């Protein structure tokens, strides 16, 4: 990851959802996971646009998976986080943890 280049909030949430879902990281399960775990509602179009942007950055990759007649023969895309995507999340988490360090008293209420 280039110095000073961190993923945005939505990118981080999507990367984390894909990691959580593992082999079930298709568009609809990703949207459900974002809604369930992060209370973040997102359109399918916004999800695909963000996934495409992250693919161009090398953070996610996808494979085409054939489906049955229930989808009219339309294939699904299964997403996975690349090693570079894992690294960008790790680096971002470490930076945020350094910024949060020592601020617990502020948030105790």
VENBELVEN-V671239 format. One record per residue. RES is the residue in three letters. PHI is phi in whole degrees, -180 to 180 (999 if undefined). D_LAST is the distance of its C-alpha to the last C-alpha in Angstrom with 1 decimal. Layout:
# VENBELVEN-V671239
[[RES	PHI	D_LAST] [RES	PHI	D_LAST]]
This chain:
# VENBELVEN-V671239
[[UNK	999	36.0] [UNK	-68	36.8] [UNK	-56	34.6] [UNK	79	31.8] [UNK	-108	32.5] [UNK	-119	29.6] [UNK	-70	29.4] [UNK	-73	27.5] [UNK	-57	24.7] [UNK	-65	27.2] [UNK	-60	29.6] [UNK	-61	27.2] [UNK	-61	26.3] [UNK	-68	30.0] [UNK	-58	31.0] [UNK	-66	28.5] [UNK	-63	29.8] [UNK	-62	33.3] [UNK	-62	32.7] [UNK	-64	31.2] [UNK	-80	34.2] [UNK	51	36.8] [UNK	-72	40.2] [UNK	-105	38.9] [UNK	-83	37.4] [UNK	-103	39.3] [UNK	-54	38.0] [UNK	-64	37.2] [UNK	-61	35.4] [UNK	-64	33.3] [UNK	-61	32.4] [UNK	-64	31.5] [UNK	-65	29.4] [UNK	-62	27.4] [UNK	-68	26.9] [UNK	-71	26.1] [UNK	-89	23.8] [UNK	-117	22.2] [UNK	49	22.8] [UNK	-115	24.9] [UNK	-89	28.1] [UNK	-144	30.9] [UNK	-76	34.6] [UNK	-62	37.2] [UNK	-62	38.5] [UNK	-66	35.3] [UNK	-63	35.0] [UNK	-63	38.5] [UNK	-63	38.2] [UNK	-69	35.3] [UNK	-62	37.1] [UNK	-62	40.2] [UNK	-64	38.5] [UNK	-70	37.0] [UNK	-65	40.4] [UNK	-67	41.9] [UNK	-85	39.5] [UNK	86	40.5] [UNK	-90	37.2] [UNK	-134	38.5] [UNK	-139	42.0] [UNK	-144	43.5] [UNK	-125	46.5] [UNK	-87	48.5] [UNK	-123	48.9] [UNK	-66	51.7] [UNK	-129	50.9] [UNK	-83	53.0] [UNK	-67	54.4] [UNK	-63	51.2] [UNK	-107	50.1] [UNK	65	53.6] [UNK	82	54.2] [UNK	-76	51.4] [UNK	-72	49.8] [UNK	-109	46.1] [UNK	-104	44.2] [UNK	-100	42.4] [UNK	-99	39.8] [UNK	-145	38.8] [UNK	-86	36.7] [UNK	-78	39.0] [UNK	-56	38.6] [UNK	-65	37.7] [UNK	-65	35.0] [UNK	-63	33.5] [UNK	-64	33.8] [UNK	-65	32.0] [UNK	-67	29.1] [UNK	-61	29.0] [UNK	-64	29.2] [UNK	-64	26.4] [UNK	-60	24.1] [UNK	-62	24.9] [UNK	-65	24.2] [UNK	-66	20.8] [UNK	-62	19.9] [UNK	-65	21.1] [UNK	-71	18.9] [UNK	-74	15.7] [UNK	-55	16.7] [UNK	87	14.7] [UNK	-97	11.7] [UNK	-53	9.6] [UNK	-59	7.8] [UNK	-65	6.9] [UNK	-99	5.3] [UNK	-76	3.8] [UNK	95	0.0]]
